[in-house]
Amino acid sequence: MRTISSKEIENAVYSLALKACVSLTDDCAAALRSAREKESSLSCAYALDLIAENAEIAKQRHIPVCQDTGLAVVWIEIGNEVFVSGDTIGDAVNEGVRRAYRDGYFRKSVCDPLTRANTGDNTPAFWHIEIVKGDKVDISFLPKGFGSENMSRIYMLTPAEGREGIIDCIVKTVEEAGSRPCPPVIVGVGIGGTFDGCALLAKKALFRHIGSLNPRKEVAEIEQEALKKINALGIGCQGFGGKVTALGVICEVMPTHIAGLPVAVNIQCHALRRERAVL
Amino acid sequence: MKKINLPLSERDVKELRAGESVLLSGKIYTARDCAHKRMKEYIAEGKPLPFDVRGATIYYAGPCPAKMGEAIGSCGPTTSARMNSYAPMLLNSGLKAIIGKGEMSEEVYSALRYNGGVYFAAIGGAGALYASKVKTCSLVAFPELLSEAVYELSVEDFPVVVAADAFGGNIYKNNSK
């Protein structure tokens, strides 16, 4: 058994949040550069140039890439040989987020759903724990903006709708979202599981690198076909009308009930920010 | 590139066309969901709005807090569609220009045509770039709303694209489907 103090987890979350909010991920920056090369629409090309300039300014001045520094989504894989001493993992994560959003001058975007009163410190964080073999703690941090989250959808398809139904609802979600979620988007898709499990899977997909293919061939083919259809929609960067509407479609799959085919589509804007640390 | 000084003049409104890229300089007011809800209540109660909307430009934004010595934190646009139910009321009260991101409703576009106004799209997700264009920032109203309060910004060469003009032109309807 390895003992890790909750303070180490808190400090890791703190550092990851501070870094994540001011930097685009390398995979996203590369996908945006490639989008710029492909784009022939003048307005979209102009917008992509400003997006590239923005990333540079954020890095140099150490200020958030986007003012929507999001809900703090934290994915934790914890080894079954790890004992966490001190506070609970949830308390440690929240404390790391609280300190980072204060010290980083990040926007506090969490509020009560009814009164709309702001919690003032960007907590609670939205953390998910997976128990894996081993003695490590693997933490990924993804600040999730809501322009894109608002455009996400869940569909309870019938088994008869099958593969075509899955692709249709991925494309339909992006089409209906139009210019609103800050395209070019990254599309996280959960296929299978339960109503809740499917949505979580779609979120987990956003932690996978853009351009990586699902190891299952038939799933990778869904990713590629959906991406092609999305980029044929013509929405383009910021909805200005162009060739690149999505930078990637990432599907994750889990078994489901014999009577169902849940599909969740989680939209991520082009300002993809995520950082990872292994303790 | 065309440079425009705010407030927007009648001539600017007549000349601007959807799809044009322009650089804006002058005063703009931030307001998003909560501030709009309050302003709607003010109008319903017949109370004066916290700033004179006649001729003004509203920016749909909720900035990050400013670091020491800086005017403002990251401050890109938020999704304009959430303000669809408020924008016509303000345009009818004299608002001249809106800055936001993404498509708005037909009601908003017809209020732009009817009153002679322009909807500019800023680039979503470019908050650091826009922060570098803000020279001063002062609180105008609703401090308890934190990032959602109304601030007056003075901006210089703030890059935007005309999304909807006063003549029905609309960049989102030209999508090359």
Interface residues (C-beta under 8 A of the other chain):
Chain A: S41 S43 Y46 A47 L50 I51 E53 N54 A55 I57 A58 R61 I63 P64 V65 C66 Q67 D68 T69 Y105 F106 R107 K108 S109 R116 N118 G120 G145 G147 N150 G178 S179 R180 P181 C182 L233 G234 I235 G236 Q238 G239 F240 G241 G242 C269 H270 A271
Chain B: G19 S21 D33 C34 A61 G62 P63 C64 P65 A66 K67 E70 G73 S74 C75 G76 T78 T79 A81 K101 G102 E103 A121 I123 G124 G125 A126 G127 A128 L129 A131 S132 L146 S147 P159 V161 I171 Y172 N174 N175 S176 K177
